[in-house]
Amino acid sequence: MCNVGCVTPARCRTVLAMRRIAPFVLLVAVVVVLVTRGGRERSHTGLGRAEVLRVVDGDTIRVRLDGRTERVRYIGVDTPESVKPGTPVQCFAKRASAANAALVAGRSVRLVADVERRDRYGRLLAYVYREPDGAFVNARLVRDGFARTLTIAPNVAHARELAGLAREARRARRGLWAACRIQ
């Protein structure tokens, strides 16, 4: 008989088998928890604090981040084009660029990534928060009518919030919603 306090040999074999697989089951559970948590954390990774060196246009800036210069494209928003090669300056583009400059030019910002860190042009993709007040720049541009939403999966962490702000801006005819012909 075995020494696990079993009444029958069949019960003894079951208890011994469970004792052998228990560490494996525990290991699998730990891995599942770590992978699940890691996926969520990766979707909102802080890229760090950066100094804004230059406002390129309404939704793009150049920053100094960890000792290097990076071009940053705001996630979830799209402003009219003012500097795109081969594209004429679009309605409200200069005002959107000026609004972005008023929010971040020469300031410190906190950059937060979503799922993808870079776009196909190599630009860093980020949600931008102005320091020290924490103003969410992407949302401010949409709320004040300087930007429309641009949702590109899998970077969708703030898509619902930005869509709501865009609806409000359009209803109130703020910014580009009053000045430009937009469908």
C-alpha positions in Angstrom: 0.0 0.0 0.0 1.1 3.6 -0.4 1.8 6.1 2.3 -0.7 8.8 1.4 -3.5 7.6 3.7 -5.7 6.0 1.0 -8.3 3.4 1.7 -8.1 1.6 -1.6 -5.2 1.0 -4.1 -7.2 2.8 -6.9 -7.6 5.8 -4.7 -4.0 5.8 -3.8 -2.9 5.8 -7.5 -5.3 8.7 -8.2 -3.8 10.8 -5.3 -0.2 10.0 -6.4 -1.0 11.0 -10.0 -2.6 14.3 -8.9 0.5 15.1 -6.8 2.7 14.6 -9.9 0.6 16.8 -12.2 -0.2 19.5 -9.7 3.1 21.4 -10.2 2.6 21.3 -14.0 -1.0 22.7 -13.6 0.3 25.4 -11.3 3.0 26.4 -13.8 0.5 26.6 -16.6 -1.8 28.8 -14.5 1.1 31.2 -13.7 2.1 31.4 -17.3 -1.4 32.2 -18.4 -1.7 35.0 -15.8 1.6 36.5 -16.8 0.9 36.4 -20.5 -2.6 37.9 -20.0 -1.3 40.7 -17.7 1.7 41.3 -20.0 -0.6 41.8 -23.0 -2.7 44.4 -21.2 0.4 46.3 -19.9 1.9 46.4 -23.4 -1.1 48.0 -24.8 -0.5 51.1 -22.6 3.3 51.4 -22.3 4.7 54.6 -21.1 7.4 55.7 -23.5 8.6 58.4 -21.1 8.9 62.1 -20.8 10.1 64.1 -23.8 10.8 67.7 -24.7 9.0 69.0 -27.7 11.6 70.4 -30.1 9.3 71.3 -33.0 5.6 71.1 -34.0 5.5 69.7 -37.5 1.8 70.1 -38.0 -1.5 69.5 -36.2 -0.8 65.8 -35.3 3.0 65.4 -35.5 5.8 66.7 -33.4 9.5 66.2 -33.0 10.8 65.5 -29.5 13.9 64.7 -27.6 13.3 61.3 -25.9 16.1 59.4 -24.1 18.8 61.5 -25.8 17.6 61.1 -29.3 15.3 63.0 -31.6 12.0 61.2 -32.5 9.2 62.1 -34.8 5.9 61.4 -33.0 2.5 60.9 -34.7 -0.5 61.3 -32.4 -2.6 58.1 -32.2 -6.3 58.3 -33.0 -6.5 61.8 -34.5 -6.0 63.3 -38.0 -5.7 67.0 -38.7 -5.9 68.7 -42.1 -2.6 68.4 -44.0 -0.3 71.4 -44.1 3.1 69.9 -44.9 2.4 66.7 -46.8 4.5 66.7 -50.0 2.3 66.9 -53.2 -0.8 67.9 -51.2 -2.2 71.4 -51.1 -2.7 73.0 -47.7 -6.1 71.8 -46.5 -8.9 73.7 -44.9 -8.1 74.5 -41.2 -4.6 73.0 -41.5 -2.7 76.1 -40.3 -5.1 76.6 -37.4 -4.8 73.0 -36.3 -1.0 73.3 -36.4 -1.1 76.5 -34.4 -3.4 74.9 -31.9 -1.0 72.0 -31.5 1.8 74.5 -31.1 -0.1 76.4 -28.4 -0.6 73.1 -26.5 2.9 71.6 -26.7 5.6 73.8 -28.3 8.7 74.0 -26.2 7.0 72.0 -23.4 7.6 68.7 -21.7 5.2 65.9 -22.6 4.6 62.3 -21.5 4.2 59.8 -24.3 2.2 56.7 -24.0 2.2 53.9 -26.6 -0.7 51.6 -27.6 -0.2 48.2 -29.2 2.0 49.3 -32.1 5.0 51.5 -31.4 5.7 52.8 -34.9 3.9 53.5 -38.1 5.0 52.4 -41.6 7.0 55.7 -41.9 9.0 54.9 -38.8 7.3 57.6 -36.6 6.7 56.8 -33.0 3.0 56.5 -32.3 1.8 58.0 -29.0 -1.0 59.4 -26.9 0.5 62.7 -25.8 0.0 64.2 -22.3 1.2 67.8 -21.6 3.3 68.2 -18.5 2.8 69.2 -15.7 -1.0 69.4 -15.9 -1.5 66.1 -17.7 -3.8 67.5 -20.4 -4.5 64.8 -23.0 -3.4 66.6 -26.2 -5.0 64.1 -28.7 -8.3 64.6 -27.0 -8.0 68.4 -26.8 -7.4 68.7 -30.5 -10.5 66.6 -31.3 -12.7 68.3 -28.6 -11.9 71.8 -29.9 -12.5 70.9 -33.5 -8.9 70.9 -34.8 -8.8 67.2 -35.6 -11.0 64.3 -36.7 -10.7 60.8 -35.3 -8.6 58.3 -37.2 -8.9 54.8 -35.7 -6.4 52.3 -36.9 -6.5 48.9 -35.2 -4.9 47.6 -33.1 -4.3 51.1 -31.6 -7.7 51.6 -30.2 -7.3 52.3 -26.4 -9.0 55.7 -26.6 -11.1 55.3 -29.8 -14.4 55.4 -28.0 -13.5 58.5 -26.0 -12.1 60.4 -29.1 -15.2 59.4 -31.1 -17.5 60.9 -28.5 -15.5 64.1 -28.4 -15.6 64.3 -32.2 -19.4 63.9 -32.2 -19.7 66.8 -29.6 -17.4 69.0 -31.7 -19.3 68.3 -34.9 -22.7 69.0 -33.2 -21.4 72.2 -31.7 -19.8 73.1 -35.1 -16.4 73.8 -33.4 -13.3 74.5 -35.5 -13.0 72.6 -38.8 -16.6 71.4 -38.5 -17.8 75.0 -39.1 -15.0 76.2 -41.4 -14.6 73.3 -43.8 -16.8 71.1 -46.0 -16.5 67.7 -44.3 -18.6 64.7 -44.9 
